[in-house]
Amino acid sequence: MAEQDQNIGNNGEQQVETPEGAQLVIQTVYAKDVSFEAPNSPEIFLEQYKPSIDVNLNNKVKDLENNSYEVELQVTVTAKNGEKTAYITEVKYGGVFGVKGLEDEVRNRMLRTFCCEQLLPYVREAVSETISRGGFPRFTLQPINFNALYEQAMQQAQQQQAGQGEANA
């Protein structure tokens, strides 16, 4: 396994250098949006609470300047008690990451996997706290395998390209 050195830059940024000279710097992490809605309260609190919970995950990468990228991780949790919506909470966290010295494919994978893994603890805590403050039992967002999700997205993109190629032939 390759050894990695961690350095703290002049402005307090933590950077990771690989032996090949590639760098990843976490410049900042921030909340972009935290929202909570309980459309059927207070009546929902008077019913026996056995929710079905749906979790929706999304991430975006935006190319900034000077080898910097914004990575956004969004999680939406919807709880229904029977046909009634108990709550909907949406949390978006962003981070600005500096990435140098990586080939495009490796950089894209790093932004969609490793960087999302860095944002997940912030999102997990915000989701749990927001739902709890809404009067509902804590919800713990389970671990997410961003590498598997990335592979799945790449396979789907290849299948779509193959399907379009056949349609154009």
C-alpha positions as CSV (number, residue, x, y, z in Angstrom):
1,M,0.0,0.0,0.0
2,A,1.4,3.4,-1.0
3,E,2.3,5.7,1.9
4,Q,0.7,9.1,1.9
5,D,2.0,12.3,3.6
6,Q,-0.4,14.8,5.1
7,N,0.7,18.4,5.3
8,I,-1.0,21.5,6.7
9,G,-0.8,24.4,4.3
10,N,-0.1,28.0,5.2
11,N,-3.8,28.9,5.5
12,G,-4.7,25.8,7.6
13,E,-5.8,23.7,4.7
14,Q,-5.0,20.0,5.0
15,Q,-3.5,18.5,1.8
16,V,-2.7,15.0,0.9
17,E,0.2,14.3,-1.4
18,T,0.7,11.0,-3.2
19,P,4.1,9.8,-4.2
20,E,3.3,10.8,-7.8
21,G,2.9,14.5,-6.8
22,A,-0.9,14.6,-7.0
23,Q,-2.6,16.8,-4.4
24,L,-6.0,16.9,-2.8
25,V,-6.8,19.9,-0.6
26,I,-10.0,20.3,1.4
27,Q,-10.4,24.1,1.2
28,T,-13.8,24.4,3.0
29,V,-17.0,22.5,3.9
30,Y,-20.3,24.3,4.3
31,A,-24.0,23.8,4.6
32,K,-25.8,25.0,1.5
33,D,-29.4,24.1,2.4
34,V,-31.1,22.5,5.4
35,S,-34.9,22.3,5.3
36,F,-37.6,20.4,7.2
37,E,-41.3,20.1,6.5
38,A,-44.0,18.3,8.6
39,P,-47.1,18.9,6.5
40,N,-49.4,16.8,8.6
41,S,-48.5,18.1,12.1
42,P,-49.7,18.1,14.7
43,E,-52.2,15.4,13.8
44,I,-49.4,13.0,12.7
45,F,-48.2,13.0,16.4
46,L,-51.5,11.6,17.6
47,E,-51.3,8.5,15.4
48,Q,-49.3,5.3,15.9
49,Y,-46.0,6.0,14.2
50,K,-44.8,3.2,11.9
51,P,-43.2,5.1,9.0
52,S,-41.9,4.0,5.7
53,I,-38.8,6.0,4.9
54,D,-37.4,6.9,1.5
55,V,-33.9,8.2,1.1
56,N,-32.8,10.0,-2.1
57,L,-29.1,10.8,-2.7
58,N,-27.6,13.1,-5.3
59,N,-24.2,14.6,-5.9
60,K,-22.9,17.3,-8.2
61,V,-19.5,18.5,-9.2
62,K,-18.9,22.1,-10.4
63,D,-15.6,23.1,-11.9
64,L,-14.3,26.3,-10.3
65,E,-11.1,28.0,-11.3
66,N,-7.5,27.2,-10.3
67,N,-7.9,23.5,-10.0
68,S,-10.7,23.9,-7.5
69,Y,-14.0,22.0,-7.6
70,E,-17.2,22.3,-5.6
71,V,-18.7,19.0,-4.6
72,E,-22.3,19.0,-3.4
73,L,-23.9,16.1,-1.6
74,Q,-27.7,16.2,-1.2
75,V,-29.8,13.8,0.8
76,T,-33.6,14.0,1.0
77,V,-35.4,11.8,3.5
78,T,-39.2,11.4,3.3
79,A,-41.1,9.6,6.0
80,K,-44.7,8.5,5.4
81,N,-47.0,7.1,8.0
82,G,-49.5,5.2,5.9
83,E,-50.6,7.6,3.2
84,K,-49.7,10.7,5.2
85,T,-46.3,12.4,4.9
86,A,-44.8,12.7,8.4
87,Y,-41.8,14.8,7.3
88,I,-39.5,15.7,4.5
89,T,-36.0,16.9,5.2
90,E,-33.5,17.9,2.7
91,V,-29.8,18.6,3.5
92,K,-27.2,19.9,1.0
93,Y,-23.6,20.2,2.0
94,G,-20.9,21.5,-0.2
95,G,-17.1,21.4,-0.2
96,V,-14.5,23.1,-2.2
97,F,-11.6,20.8,-3.0
98,G,-8.4,21.6,-4.7
99,V,-7.1,18.8,-7.0
100,K,-3.8,18.8,-8.9
101,G,-1.8,16.3,-10.8
102,L,-4.5,13.7,-11.5
103,E,-5.6,12.4,-14.9
104,D,-9.2,13.4,-15.8
105,E,-10.7,10.0,-15.1
106,V,-9.0,9.6,-11.7
107,R,-9.9,13.2,-10.8
108,N,-13.6,12.6,-11.7
109,R,-13.7,9.4,-9.6
110,M,-12.0,11.2,-6.7
111,L,-14.5,14.1,-6.7
112,R,-17.5,11.7,-6.9
113,T,-16.3,9.2,-4.3
114,F,-13.6,10.4,-1.9
115,C,-14.9,14.0,-1.7
116,C,-18.5,12.8,-1.1
117,E,-17.2,10.5,1.7
118,Q,-15.7,13.6,3.3
119,L,-19.1,15.4,3.2
120,L,-21.2,12.5,4.4
121,P,-20.5,12.9,8.2
122,Y,-21.7,16.5,8.0
123,V,-24.8,15.5,6.1
124,R,-25.5,12.6,8.4
125,E,-25.4,14.8,11.5
126,A,-27.6,17.5,9.9
127,V,-30.2,15.0,8.8
128,S,-30.4,13.4,12.3
129,E,-30.5,16.7,14.2
130,T,-33.1,18.3,11.8
131,I,-35.5,15.3,12.1
132,S,-35.0,15.2,15.9
133,R,-35.8,18.9,16.2
134,G,-38.9,18.3,14.2
135,G,-40.2,16.1,17.0
136,F,-39.6,12.7,15.3
137,P,-37.3,9.9,16.4
138,R,-33.7,10.3,15.3
139,F,-32.8,8.9,11.9
140,T,-29.3,7.6,11.2
141,L,-28.2,7.7,7.6
142,Q,-26.4,4.5,7.0
143,P,-23.0,4.2,5.3
144,I,-22.9,4.8,1.6
145,N,-20.5,3.1,-0.8
146,F,-19.8,5.9,-3.2
147,N,-17.4,3.7,-5.2
148,A,-20.1,1.2,-5.9
149,L,-22.5,4.1,-6.9
150,Y,-19.9,5.6,-9.2
151,E,-19.3,2.2,-10.9
152,Q,-23.0,1.7,-11.3
153,A,-23.4,5.2,-12.9
154,M,-20.5,4.6,-15.2
155,Q,-22.0,1.2,-16.4
156,Q,-25.4,2.9,-17.0
157,A,-23.7,5.7,-19.0
158,Q,-21.9,3.1,-21.1
159,Q,-25.1,1.2,-21.7
160,Q,-26.9,4.4,-22.8
161,Q,-24.1,5.2,-25.2
162,A,-24.2,1.7,-26.6
163,G,-28.0,2.0,-27.0
164,Q,-27.7,5.4,-28.7
165,G,-25.0,4.0,-31.0
166,E,-27.3,1.1,-32.1
167,A,-30.2,3.5,-32.6
168,N,-28.0,5.7,-34.9
169,A,-26.7,2.8,-36.9
